[in-house]
Amino acid sequence: MTGLTGVDVAFIDDDDVLRAANVQALMLAGLNVTAYASAVDALEEIDATFPGVVVSDVRMPRIDGLELFRRLKRLDPDLPVILVTGHGDITMAVDAMREGAYDFLAKPYPSERLITGVRHALDRRRLVLENRELKRSVEAASEDLPLLGSTPVMERMRQMLRQIADADVDVLVEGETGSGKEVVAHALHRWSRRASRPMVVVNCGALPETVIESELFGYEAGAFTGALKKRVGRIEHAHGGTLFLDEIEAMSPALQVKLLRVLEAREVAPLGTNETRRVDIRVVAASKVDLPALVRQGAFREDLYYRLHVAAVRIPPLRERRGDVPLLFGHFLARAAERFNRPQPELDAHVRRHLAEHDWPGNVRELVHYAERVALGLAEAAPPMPAEPQEDGTLPERVDRFEANEIRAALEANQGDVQATVATLGIPRKTFYDKLRRHGIDQAAYRLGKLRG
């Protein structure tokens, strides 16, 4: 449709005087109006995307208001149509309302009645169009749930992903635990020219240091004890496609040097041979910690960081896009109810408060688990209000309390991951363990707690 974007009312009447008077009244009420002298003219411009309300006289030549309503209903059953009738047409207008017309006005009517009816119909129209847009967003992003959202920060991120997806540059994805880094990597792969080739996923933090090198680079038969036959490494397996390196911060310094060589030369040397093989790959690396901080601490190579940082994508945590929480939760709840074969529950005050006030340190993953608990009727009782901070005690005692709370918060945010927590706090690992013992904090409880969630 052209020309009707931002129009509130399409007003149709073949009587020039009445049409002008009604248009003036609507415009004085602050409404944007487009007027038509016939239904034929209106039908040439109105379609299912029209964001406003149609007001039409019933008695018109060629196509009357009732026929116009029926044609518009075929275009969009939810398009609100208000019919203007004379005394003898009221029965016909009532029948039209049974068919789905929004309202009718019997002549003569005060302009306030017209304006009120139009405003109510506009509210309904906006709600219908917003729900349609949300549904389209859910359907379009059904495979990319953490990318779902209508907040400006998410719109900017999706736009950036589209821009760089086919640029064939290496990408660094930064985001907290559970924010959807792998989903972003899949989106970059699927939207690129490499989509027909494999995307190979390697979690650097999940593979033991003694295994990850052979997994990445492959090996020849006899390269080491137990290497009975040749194995193609994951880097080479990703040839023509995308290599996703998750938790890149967990890679050892020695392996970082070898990866840098791969990125610079686009070639790989399997273990047990001096032969190098060319690889055509796009590397997407992900980190849940502050890599520049690790660079400053000497725990991550600066040259590798800048080689990966050709294009950087930061996934905003849920606390920075709270407006997306209801949309995401609604989708996850519907999916969980279907999965568990349960009716979708009504949301009580506690659930609504939790959605509005919780900071979601586990991000989308935590929200998914919460939706599943709600669907099963296992949502926790309303938590007690946080206690007022304790100000009593000596200065050293208050400093200790503050330090312990900061360590617990970092452990919670990083799901008990020691390396990530140490990076967040900016302290040496030995100091971290000393403080755990000093404050009686069980690091394992944070990891297990998250796994149970």
C-alpha positions in Angstrom: 0.0 0.0 0.0 1.2 3.5 -0.8 0.1 6.8 0.6 -1.8 5.5 3.6 1.0 4.9 6.1 0.2 6.9 9.2 -3.4 7.5 8.3 -5.8 7.0 11.1 -9.1 7.2 9.3 -10.3 6.5 5.7 -13.6 8.4 5.4 -15.9 7.5 2.5 -19.0 9.5 1.6 -20.4 10.6 -1.8 -21.9 13.8 -0.2 -19.3 16.5 -0.5 -20.7 18.7 2.3 -21.1 15.9 4.8 -17.7 14.4 3.9 -16.0 17.8 4.4 -17.7 18.4 7.8 -16.8 15.0 9.2 -13.2 15.2 8.0 -12.8 18.6 9.6 -14.2 17.3 12.9 -11.8 14.3 12.9 -8.8 16.4 12.0 -9.7 18.9 14.8 -9.6 16.0 17.1 -6.0 15.3 16.1 -6.7 12.4 13.7 -5.0 12.0 10.3 -7.8 11.5 7.7 -7.9 10.6 4.1 -11.2 11.2 2.4 -12.8 9.4 -0.6 -15.9 10.3 -2.6 -16.6 6.7 -3.5 -15.9 3.1 -2.4 -14.2 2.4 -5.7 -11.6 5.0 -5.0 -11.0 3.7 -1.5 -10.6 0.1 -2.6 -7.8 1.1 -4.9 -5.7 2.2 -1.9 -6.8 0.2 1.2 -5.4 -3.2 1.8 -4.7 -5.5 4.7 -1.8 -3.4 5.9 -3.9 -0.3 6.4 -3.2 0.8 10.0 -6.4 2.8 10.6 -10.2 2.7 10.6 -12.6 2.8 7.7 -15.7 5.0 8.2 -18.2 4.7 5.3 -21.7 5.9 4.4 -24.0 3.0 3.5 -26.0 4.7 0.7 -23.6 5.3 -2.2 -23.7 4.6 -5.9 -22.0 1.7 -7.7 -20.5 0.1 -4.5 -22.5 0.8 -1.3 -21.1 0.8 2.2 -22.3 -2.8 2.9 -20.6 -4.2 -0.2 -17.4 -2.2 0.7 -17.4 -3.7 4.2 -17.7 -7.2 2.8 -14.8 -6.6 0.3 -12.7 -5.2 3.1 -13.5 -8.1 5.3 -12.1 -10.4 2.6 -9.0 -8.4 2.6 -8.6 -8.4 6.4 -11.3 -9.8 8.7 -9.8 -7.6 11.5 -10.0 -4.3 9.7 -12.4 -2.1 11.7 -15.3 -0.7 9.6 -17.8 1.8 11.0 -20.9 2.3 8.9 -22.9 5.5 8.8 -26.6 4.8 8.2 -29.9 6.6 7.8 -32.9 5.7 9.9 -34.1 3.1 7.4 -30.7 1.4 7.2 -30.3 0.5 10.9 -31.5 -3.0 10.6 -29.1 -3.6 7.8 -26.3 -2.1 9.8 -27.0 -4.4 12.8 -26.9 -7.3 10.4 -23.5 -6.1 9.2 -22.2 -5.9 12.8 -23.2 -9.6 13.1 -21.0 -10.2 10.1 -18.1 -8.4 11.8 -18.5 -4.7 11.2 -17.0 -2.7 14.1 -19.9 -0.2 14.7 -22.5 1.9 13.1 -23.6 5.5 13.5 -27.2 6.5 12.9 -27.7 9.9 11.2 -27.7 12.5 12.6 -24.9 11.9 15.1 -22.8 14.3 17.2 -19.2 14.6 16.1 -18.1 13.4 19.6 -19.8 10.1 19.0 -17.9 9.6 15.7 -14.6 10.6 17.3 -15.0 8.3 20.3 -15.9 5.4 18.0 -12.9 6.0 15.8 -10.5 6.2 18.8 -11.8 2.9 20.2 -11.5 1.2 16.8 -8.0 2.6 16.4 -6.9 1.1 19.7 -8.2 -2.2 18.6 -6.5 -2.0 15.2 -3.2 -1.1 16.8 -3.4 -4.1 19.1 -4.2 -6.4 16.2 -1.3 -5.2 14.1 1.1 -5.4 17.1 0.1 -9.0 17.8 0.6 -9.8 14.1 4.0 -8.3 14.1 5.0 -10.2 17.3 3.7 -13.4 15.8 5.7 -12.8 12.6 8.8 -12.1 14.8 8.4 -15.4 16.7 7.9 -17.4 13.5 10.8 -15.7 11.7 13.1 -16.2 14.7 11.8 -19.6 15.9 15.2 -21.2 15.3 17.0 -18.2 16.8 15.1 -17.6 20.0 17.7 -15.5 21.8 17.6 -13.2 18.7 13.9 -12.7 19.2 13.0 -9.2 20.4 11.7 -5.8 19.4 13.8 -3.6 21.6 16.1 -1.2 19.7 19.3 -2.9 20.9 18.1 -6.2 19.4 17.0 -4.6 16.1 20.5 -3.1 15.8 22.2 -6.4 16.5 20.1 -8.3 13.9 20.8 -5.6 11.4 24.6 -5.9 12.1 24.4 -9.6 11.8 22.8 -9.3 8.4 25.4 -6.8 7.3 28.4 -9.0 8.2 27.0 -12.4 7.6 28.1 -12.6 3.9 31.2 -10.4 4.3 33.3 -13.5 5.1 35.2 -11.9 7.9 36.1 -13.6 11.2 33.8 -12.6 14.0 34.1 -12.3 17.8 30.9 -12.8 19.6 30.8 -11.5 23.2 28.1 -12.2 25.6 27.3 -13.5 29.1 26.5 -17.1 29.8 23.2 -18.2 28.4 22.8 -15.1 26.1 22.8 -17.1 22.9 26.3 -16.9 21.4 26.0 -20.2 19.5 22.7 -19.1 18.1 24.3 -15.9 16.7 27.0 -18.1 15.2 24.4 -20.3 13.5 22.6 -17.2 12.2 25.9 -15.9 10.7 26.5 -19.2 9.0 22.9 -19.7 7.7 22.8 -16.1 6.3 26.1 -16.4 4.6 27.3 -17.9 1.3 28.7 -20.8 3.3 25.2 -22.0 4.4 25.4 -25.1 2.2 28.6 -26.3 3.8 29.0 -27.5 7.4 29.2 -25.5 10.6 31.6 -27.2 13.0 31.2 -26.4 16.7 34.1 -26.7 19.2 33.6 -25.9 22.9 37.2 -25.0 23.9 36.2 -25.1 27.6 34.6 -28.6 27.4 37.6 -30.4 25.8 40.6 -31.4 28.0 43.8 -29.7 27.0 45.3 -33.1 26.1 42.6 -33.7 23.6 41.7 -30.3 22.0 44.8 -30.0 19.8 44.2 -33.4 18.1 40.5 -32.6 17.8 41.2 -29.2 16.1 44.1 -30.1 13.9 43.6 -33.9 13.4 46.4 -36.4 13.2 48.1 -39.0 11.0 48.2 -42.6 11.9 51.0 -43.2 14.4 51.3 -39.6 15.4 51.0 -40.6 19.1 50.2 -43.7 21.1 46.7 -44.8 20.3 46.5 -43.0 16.9 45.8 -46.1 14.9 44.4 -44.3 11.9 44.2 -40.9 10.3 41.7 -38.5 11.7 40.6 -35.2 10.0 40.5 -32.4 12.5 37.6 -30.1 13.0 39.3 -27.2 11.4 39.8 -29.1 8.2 36.3 -30.6 8.5 34.9 -27.1 8.4 36.5 -26.4 5.0 34.1 -24.3 2.9 32.0 -23.6 6.0 32.1 -22.0 9.4 34.2 -23.0 12.4 32.7 -21.9 15.7 35.0 -21.8 18.7 33.0 -21.3 21.9 34.7 -20.3 25.1 37.8 -19.3 23.2 39.2 -17.8 26.5 39.8 -21.4 27.8 42.3 -22.2 25.0 45.9 -22.7 26.3 48.6 -20.2 25.3 50.4 -22.8 23.2 47.2 -23.6 21.3 46.5 -19.9 20.8 49.8 -19.6 18.9 48.7 -22.5 16.6 45.3 -21.0 16.1 46.8 -17.7 15.2 48.8 -19.4 12.5 45.6 -20.9 11.1 43.8 -17.6 11.0 46.7 -15.8 9.3 47.7 -18.4 6.7 44.4 -20.3 6.3 46.3 -23.6 6.5 46.4 -26.4 9.0 49.1 -29.0 9.8 47.8 -32.2 11.4 49.8 -33.8 14.2 52.4 -36.3 13.0 53.1 -34.6 9.7 54.9 -31.5 8.3 52.4 -31.2 5.5 50.1 -28.2 5.6 46.7 -28.2 4.0 44.8 -25.1 2.8 41.5 -24.5 4.5 38.7 -22.1 3.4 37.0 -21.3 6.7 35.2 -18.5 8.4 35.9 -18.4 12.1 33.4 -17.3 14.7 34.8 -17.2 18.2 32.8 -16.6 21.3 33.7 -15.5 24.8 31.7 -15.0 28.0 34.4 -13.1 29.7 36.2 -9.8 29.1 39.0 -10.8 26.7 40.8 -7.4 26.9 41.1 -8.0 30.6 42.6 -11.4 30.0 45.0 -9.7 27.4 46.1 -7.2 30.1 46.7 -10.1 32.6 48.7 -12.0 30.0 46.2 -14.9 29.9 45.2 -14.3 26.3 47.4 -13.4 23.3 46.9 -9.8 22.2 47.7 -10.6 18.5 45.1 -13.4 18.5 42.5 -11.1 20.1 42.9 -8.4 17.4 42.9 -11.1 14.7 39.6 -12.3 15.9 38.3 -8.9 16.5 37.8 -8.0 12.8 34.1 -7.8 13.5 32.7 -7.9 17.0 29.1 -8.6 18.0 28.0 -8.0 21.6 24.9 -9.8 22.7 23.0 -7.6 25.2 22.1 -9.4 28.4 18.4 -9.6 29.3 18.7 -7.0 32.0 19.6 -4.5 29.2 16.5 -5.4 27.1 13.8 -6.0 29.7 11.1 -5.0 27.1 11.8 -8.4 25.3 11.3 -10.5 28.4 7.5 -10.8 28.2 7.7 -11.8 24.5 10.4 -14.3 25.0 8.7 -15.7 28.1 5.4 -16.0 26.4 6.9 -18.0 23.6 8.9 -20.3 25.9 5.8 -20.9 28.1 3.7 -21.9 25.1 6.4 -24.2 23.9 6.9 -25.7 27.3 3.2 -26.3 27.8 3.0 -28.1 24.5 6.1 -30.1 25.3 4.7 -31.2 28.7 1.2 -31.6 27.3 -0.2 -29.2 29.8 -2.6 -26.3 29.4 -0.8 -22.9 29.3 -1.2 -21.5 32.8 -2.5 -18.0 33.7 0.3 -15.8 35.1 -0.2 -14.9 38.8 1.2 -11.8 40.5 4.3 -13.5 41.6 5.3 -14.7 38.1 4.6 -11.2 36.7 6.7 -9.6 39.5 9.5 -12.0 38.9 9.5 -11.3 35.2 9.6 -7.6 35.8 12.1 -7.4 38.6 14.5 -10.3 38.1 17.9 -9.4 36.6 18.2 -12.8 34.7 21.9 -13.4 35.3 21.5 -16.7 33.3 19.9 -14.7 30.5 17.8 -16.5 27.9 18.8 -20.0 29.2 17.5 -19.1 32.6 14.3 -17.6 31.2 13.7 -20.9 29.3 14.1 -22.9 32.5 11.8 -20.6 34.4 9.1 -20.9 31.8 9.3 -24.7 32.0 8.9 -24.5 35.8 5.9 -22.3 35.4 4.4 -24.6 32.8 4.8 -27.5 35.3 3.4 -25.5 38.2 6.8 -25.5 40.0 7.5 -21.8 40.1 8.8 -20.8 43.5 6.7 -19.1 46.1 7.2 -15.3 46.2 10.7 -14.8 47.5 11.2 -12.6 50.6 12.1 -9.0 50.2 15.9 -8.6 50.3 17.1 -7.6 53.8 18.4 -4.2 54.4 22.2 -4.1 54.1 23.9 -4.5 57.4 25.8 -1.4 58.4 26.9 -2.5 61.9 30.2 -4.0 62.7 33.8 -2.7 62.3 35.1 -1.4 59.0 37.0 -4.7 58.3 33.8 -6.7 59.0 31.8 -4.5 56.5 34.6 -4.8 53.9 34.5 -8.6 54.3 30.8 -8.7 53.8 31.1 -6.6 50.7 33.9 -8.8 49.3 31.9 -12.0 50.0 28.8 -10.6 48.3 30.8 -9.6 45.2 32.4 -13.0 44.9 29.0 -14.7 45.3 27.5 -12.4 42.6 30.4 -13.2 40.2 30.0 -16.9 40.8 26.3 -16.7 40.2 26.7 -14.6 37.0 29.3 -17.1 35.6 27.5 -20.3 36.8 30.4 -21.3 39.1 32.9 -21.2 36.3 36.2 -20.5 38.0 38.1 -19.0 35.1 35.3 -16.7 34.1 34.8 -15.6 37.7 38.5 -14.9 38.2 38.4 -12.8 35.0 35.3 -10.9 36.2 36.8 -10.2 39.6 40.3 -9.4 38.2 42.2 -11.3 40.8 44.7 -14.2 40.6 43.3 -17.8 40.8 45.2 -18.5 44.0 43.8 -15.3 45.7 40.3 -16.4 44.6 40.6 -19.8 46.3 42.1 -18.2 49.4 39.1 -15.9 49.6 36.6 -18.8 49.1 38.1 -20.5 52.1 38.1 -17.3 54.1 34.5 -16.6 53.5 33.3 -20.2 53.5 31.9 -20.0 49.9 31.3 -23.3 48.1 32.1 -22.7 44.5 30.7 -26.0 43.4 27.2 -25.2 44.7 26.8 -22.4 42.1 27.7 -24.8 39.3 25.4 -27.6 40.5 22.6 -25.1 41.3 22.7 -23.9 37.7 22.8 -27.4 36.3 19.7 -28.4 38.4 17.9 -25.3 37.0 
